[in-house]
């Protein structure tokens, strides 16, 4: 069996002094917790979880602050998996007075992304990874097109 890989990618501002803001530090810790859980749970399905942590320079951040603290699951933004909206709020620390990325799910807005959202997006992405393609679907099994068709 080919082992499938779920890639969790996260990027955030890291300045010249190797500092970032509190929301990115907190998100980083939440990613570590979520990945540990995803690795254990998805190993049973033959899915390996890989993490890529990338850095935005101050220069990149100044031109695209909404790209900081951004997470992708299987090459799709976290907010796509969660039917979430992105927004922004004033930040501090390494970000200065820039308005940084937020994620809103339902009535809740998050500056730091909690592990339960990362896990949920990871499970949805994993389900997509194990969906059988038409080529691998056993003969005689047809896509459900409704009753009596």
N, C-alpha and C positions, 0 to 999 in steps of 0.2 A: 504494500500500500504506500502510495506517495504521501509523504507527510506534508500537510498544508501549513502555511505560515501566516499568522495574523500579525501584521506590523502595526505597532502603536507608535506614532510619531508625535513629538512635542517640540515646539520651538518657543523660545523666550529670549528677552533681552538679557544679555550679560555684558556689563560695561567694562571699561578698560581696567578697573580695579577688581574684576571678577565678581561684581555684585549684581544682584537682581532685586526686584521688589518683593514685598511680603506675599502678594497674591501668587506670584510665580513660584516662590519658595514653597508655599503651602500646596500649590498644585503639584509640584514635583514630588512632594512627600505622598500625596494622594495617588499619584500615578504609580509610585513604587508599591503601595499597598494593593492597588487594583491589579497590577500586573502579577503580583504574587498569587492572588486569588484566581485570576484568569489562567495562569500557567497550570495550576493544580487542576482546575475544573476542565480545561480544554484538552489536557493531555489524554484524557480518556477517549476523546474523539479523534485523536491523532493530529491535533493542531498544536503547533509550536507557536509560542508568543515571543515576538522580538520587539525590542524597544529601541527607538532612535531618538536621541535628545540632541537637538541642534540649537545653535545660538544665533541671535540677531545682534549685530553690532549696534552701537549707539547711532551711527549714521543710518543704518537700515531702519532702525526703530523710529528715528525722527521723521522719515518719509512714509513709514507704514506702521504706525503704532498698533493698529488692529491685528497685526500679524503676530504680536507677542502673546504668549500664553495660549497658543492655538494647538489643538490636538486633532490628529487624524487617526482613524481606524480603517485599516485596509484601503488606504488612499482616498478615503472620503472624510470630510470634516465631521467631527463629533456631533455638531448641531444637526447635520443631515440625518444621522442615525436616530436622534432623539426628538426629531421634529421641534427643535428648539430655535430660538431667535438669538442673534448676537446684538450686543449693544456696547455701551461704553460708560465708564465712570472715571472720575478724577482719581489719579493714583499718586504715589509719592515715592520715596526712596530713590532708587536708581532711575526711575522713569521721570523724575522731575514733576512738572505740572501737566504732563500729557494725560489724555483721557485714554485709558486702557480697556481692553476687551472684557466684556462680561457675557455670560450665557444665561438666557432665561428659558426655563422649562416650566410650562404651566404658569402659575402665579409667582414662582420663585425666581429670583435673579441671583446668580452666583458670580463673585469676583474670582475666587479660587474655586477650581472645579473639584467637587467631592468625589471620592472613590466610587460611590454607588452609581453615579452617572457614567463614569468611565467603564465600570463593569457592565452596566446595562448596554452601552454602545458596543462593548467588546462581544457580548453574547449575541447581539443582533448581527454584527459583522461575521462572527463565527458561523451563525446559522446560514448566512449567505455563502460562506465558503464551502459548506458541506451540501449545499443544494445540488441535487444531481442534474447534470446537463442532459439534454435530449439524447446525446450519443451514448450515455452510460445508463439511461433508464431502461430497466428490463422490458423485453417485448411483452405485449399484452396489457401493459399498464398505460392507460391513457390519461391525459390531463382531464380533470373534472370540468365538464362543461355544463353541469347542471343535471337535473333529473331527466332520465329517459332520452338522452340524446346520443 
